[in-house]
Amino acid sequence: MFSKLEQVESRYEEVTMSLQRPDIASDQKQYRALMQELSNLEKIVVVFREYKIKTAGLKDSKELLTAESDPEMKDMFRDEIRQLELDIPQLEAQLKIALIPKDPNDEKNIILELRAGAGGDEASLFAEEMFRGYSHYAAKQGWKIELLSFSDGNVGGAKEIIASISGESVFSKLKYESGVHRVQRVPKTESAGRVHTSTITVAIIPEVEINEIKIPMSDVRVETMRSQGSGGQSVNRTESAVRVVHLPTGIDVKCQEGKSQHSNRERAFQILQAKLQQIEDDKAQKEASDTRLDQIGTGDRSERIRTYNFPQTRITDHRIGLTIHQLDQVMSGEFENLIDPLVAHFQAEALKRQATQN
C-alpha cells in the first residue's frame, strides 16, 4: 500500500510542476484534465502526509516517554500517544479506501431519467415527487440541475422527466440510485383506504462531453415540434422542441426545455450519446464479471432496489438490507441517509475483493 501511496505523491508533485508550464496553461483541455487529476490526487496526498507526520510523531513520543523522568511530562506524552494511536488507524482506513480503483465515471456529470412504471397515475405522481427530492438533494450538494424534458401525467405528476445534474462527483454519489423504486401508499382517490403499490424507474447516466459525440447522421432521425406543457411564454409559439431517434437501437430522446431549437438539438444528441455509451459500459461490465456488486454497478433497471412505504414512513434498500424510518426527510432531499450507507457498503465490498486479490 505504501509504495502505491509514494507513487501517488510523486505523481502529485509531477502534475503540480506541469501546471506551471506555459504550454500546458495555453491548452485549456489539457489544463482542465490536469487540474481534475491534481484535485483527485490531493485528496489522497493530504491524508498520506498527515499519516506520515503522525506516525513520526508517535515514534518520537514513545522515545521521549522512555527517556523522560518528570511525571507530568510522562503523562503528557502518554496522552499524545493515546491520541495518535487512535488517529493513525483511522488515517490508514481512509488511505485504503482512497486506493480502491476509481470508477472512471465518478467525476462526471449525469443525465437523470425518471419514468412512471406500474401503477398508473400513482406512479406518475411519485416520479415527480422523487424528482423534487433529488432536486433538493442536488441543491444541498451545491450542484446545478437543469430540466431537459418533462412529460405530464394524466392527473398531475410526470410520465417521464429528464434532467442534467452537474457539479463535483455527481455520478459517484448518485450512481446507486439506478433501478426500480417501489412506492406503497394509499392514493387520495382510494375511499377504502387500501394501500396501492406502484413503481418508477430511475436511470443515472454519466454525461459525455459535447466534443465526444460521434453519431453518424445516417443512424438518426431528427424531428422538430412545438414544446408542450408549462415552460414559459415561448412554449407552443415556435418549434423549439427536438426529438432524435437512433435507428439502430430505437432509442428515442426528446428535449423541449431549452430556449432554442439549437440548444435542444445539442442536448438531445448529448443524451443519446450518453445512453449509447451506457449500453457499451453495461456490456463491458457484464462480460468482465457476474458478481452481484458489478451487476448493481451497471444500474440494471430490472431490479427492484428500494421500497418507500408511506403508511409506516419506512424506506428499505433491498441491496444492503437497510431500513430507515425517515421517509419524510428523504423525500425532502436528505438522500444522504440512504446514499452514505450504500457508498460505505460498496467500499467495504471493494476492500474485501482487493484483500482477496492481494
N, C-alpha and C positions, 0 to 999 in steps of 0.2 A: 504493500500500500504506500509506503513512504517513498519508494523510488518513483512511483507514479506521481505523487504529490510534488516531488522535486522537479519532475518534468513539467508539471503544470506551472510551477513557479517560474521555471526557466522560460517557458513559452509566454507567460505574462510579461516578463521583462522584455522579451523579444518584440512582442506586439506593441508595448509601450514605446519602444525605440522606433519602430516602424511608423507609428502615427506621427512622429515628429519630422518625417521626411517630406520634402516639398512635393515629390511626385505622387505620394500617397494622398496628401491633402488635396491635390488637384483632381483626383479621381474619386468622385463622390460615391460611386457604387462600392469601390474597394474600401474607402474610408468608413462608410457605414457598416460594412461587413466586419472590419477590424474592431470598430467601436463596440459592436454587439459581442464579438468574441472576447474583447477585453472585459466587458461588463460581466460575462459569464465566468471568466477565469478569476476575476477579482473576488467574487463571492467565495471561491474556494481558497484563494491565496490569503485573504484576510483571516479566515479561520485557521489555516495552516500556520500562519505566522504567530497568531495568538497561542496556538498549541505549542509551538517551539519555545516561545517566551515562558509559558507556564511550566513546561517540562524542565526547562533550565532552572527556573525559579524553585521548583520542587527539589531538584538536586542540591541547589545552593542552600536552601532552608534546612535540609536534612544534615548537611555538613556543618552548618552553623550551630544547629541544635546539639550536635555531638561535641563541638568544641566549646560551647557556651557553658559558663558556670553560674551566671546570675539567674535566680529562679524566675524573675519577672520576664527576662529576655527569653528564657526557655519556653515559658508559657506563650509568649508572642509567636515564636517560631512554630510551636505545636499548632496554634490556631491557623497560621499560614499554611502549614502542611495539610491540615484537615480540609481547608477550603480548596486548595489546589487538587487534592485527591478526589474531591467532588467534581471540580470543573473539568479536569483532564479527560475522564471517561465520556463526559457529555460532548466535548470537542471531538473526540475520536469517533463517536457515533455520527456526528454531523459530517465529518470527513468521509466516512464510509458511504453515507448516503450521497454525498456530493460526487463521489467517484462512480456511482451507478451510471452505465451508459445512457446518454440522453436520447430521448425521442427527438429526431431531427425536426419535428413539427412543433415542439414545445413552445418555442418563442414566437410562433406565428399567430397572426390574427385569424379569426374564424368567420365562417358563414354559419349562422344558426337557422335551422329549419324546424318548425313545429307544425305537425299536421294532425287534425282530428282523425281518430281511428274508429273503433267500435263504440257504439253508444249514442250515435246521432247528435242531437243538439247539445247534450251534456258534454260530449267530447269537444265540441266547438267552444263552449263556454270555458272549459278547463284549459284549452290551448291558449286562449287569450290571457287567462289568469297566470299561467306559467310564464308567458312572455313578460307580463308585468313584473313577476317575481325575478326573472333573470335580468330585466332592465334595472331594477332596484339594486340587485347584487353587482351588476356592472358599474353602476354609479358609485357604489361604495368602494370599488376597487380602483376608481379613477379611470375607467375605460370609457371609450366612446362607442355608442351604439347608434346604428343608422338603419332605419326601416327601409327595406328594398321592395317588398311586396306584401300585400295584405288582402286576403280573400274572405269576405264576410260570411258568417254563418247564417243559417235560416232565421234564427231568433236571437241574434246577437252572437258575440264571440267571433271565432275565426275558424274557417276550414283549413287555412294554411297561412303561415306567417314566415317570411324570410327576412333576415336582418344580418348585418355585418357587425361584429364587435372587434374593436381594435384597442390595443394597449399592451402593457407589459405581461408577458407569459399567459396570454389568454387561453390558448389551447391546452397548456399544461394543467390548468385548473378546471376547465370545463369539459375536457375530453371524456371523462367518465359519465357525463350526462347522456351520451348517446344510447338510445334504446327505447323500449316501450315503457311508458309511465301509466300506471293504472290508478284511477280515482274511484273511490267508493263513497257515495253520499246520497242524501235524499233530495231529489230535484224539487225546485219550487212548485212545479206543476203536479207533483205527486201527492194527492189528497190522502192516500192511505199511509203515508209515512214510510214507504218501503225504500230500502237502500238500493240505489241503482249503481251498476258498475260500468265504467266506460274507459277508454284508453286513448292516449295520444302517442305519437312517435316524435322523438327529438333526435335530430342529427346535428352533430358538431363536426364541421368540415374545415380542415385547415385551408386558409386562403392562399392563393398563388399570386405572385407579382404580375402586374399588367404585362410587363415585358417578357414573361414566361409563356404567354398564351400563344400556342401554335396549333390552331384548329383549321384544317382545310375548309374553305368556304363551300366546297362541293359536298361536305359532310353535314351542312346545316341548312335549315330553312329559317329565314328571318321574317317576322311579321310585325307590323306596327298597328296599334289600335288606340282607342281613347281610354284613358285611365278610368277606373271605376272605384266607387266608394269615396270616403272622406279623404281629402288631401289638399284642400286649399282652393283658391279661386280659379286656378288654371285647369282643374280637373274637368274632363269632358269637353274642353274647348279645342284642344289640339291632340293629334295622335302621337302623344309622347311615350305611351307605354310600348314596350318592346317584348316580343316573345321569340325565343330562339329554341328550335327543336334540333337535337342532334340525331340525324337519321340512322346511323349505325346502331345506336343504343336505345333510341326512343326517349332519351332524357329531354324533358320539357322545362324550360326556365322562362319565367316572366318577371320583368321589372317594371314598376309603374310609379314608384315614389319619387324618382328623380325629377328635377325641374325641366329637363330637356330630353329629347329622344336620343341625343348623342350620349349623355351620361347613363341613361337606362340601358342603351345598347352595350356600352363598355362594361357595365356592371353585370349584365346578363352573360356576356362572354366570360367574364371572370368567374362567375358562379359555375358556369358549365365546365370550365377548365378544372376548377376545384373538385367538382363531382367526378370528372373523368380520372383525375389524379387519385382521388379517394378509392375508386374502383381498383386501380392498379396497386395502390398500397395495401388494400384488403387482400388482394390475390397473393401478393408477396408475403404478407404476414401469415396467411393460412398455409401457404406452401412451406414456409420456414418452420412452423411449429403448430401443433394441435393442442397445446396446453390451454387450460381454461383462462389463464392470465392473458395469453395472447389473443384468444378469441374475444375477450372483453375489450382488449385494447383496440380492436378493429371497430368497435362501436356497432356491433351487429344489432340491427333494429328488430330482429325477430325475437329477441329475448326480453322478457318482462324483467326490468331491473328494479323497479320500485313501485310501492303501493302507498297511496295517500288516502287514509281513512278519516273522513271528516267527522263522523259521529263520535269517534274516540280520540280525535285530534292526534292521530298516530301516523307516523311515516316509517315504513320498513324498507330498507335496501336489501334485496334478496341476495345480492352477490356476496356480501360480507356478514349477513345476519344482524345488521344494525337496526335497532328500533328506537325511535325517539318520539316523545310526546311534545313536539314543538312545531306543530303544523302551521299555526298562525304566523309564527316568527319566520319560518322558511318561506312561506308564500309572500311575506313582506320583504323578502330579499336576503334573509340570513342563511344563504345556501352553504356557508362555511360549516354549519352544523352537520352537513352531510358530506361536503367535499373534502374537508380536512381529514376525517376518519378514512375516507376512501384512498386519499393520497398516501396516508400513513400505512394503510394495509398493503397497497401495491408496492410501496417502497420496501416494506418488510419482506414481501414475497420475492422481490428482485434481489435483496440481500441474501436470502436463503439460496436462491439459484446460483448467485455469484459464489457463495461459500462452497456449494456442491461442486461447481466447475473448477474451483481452485484446489 
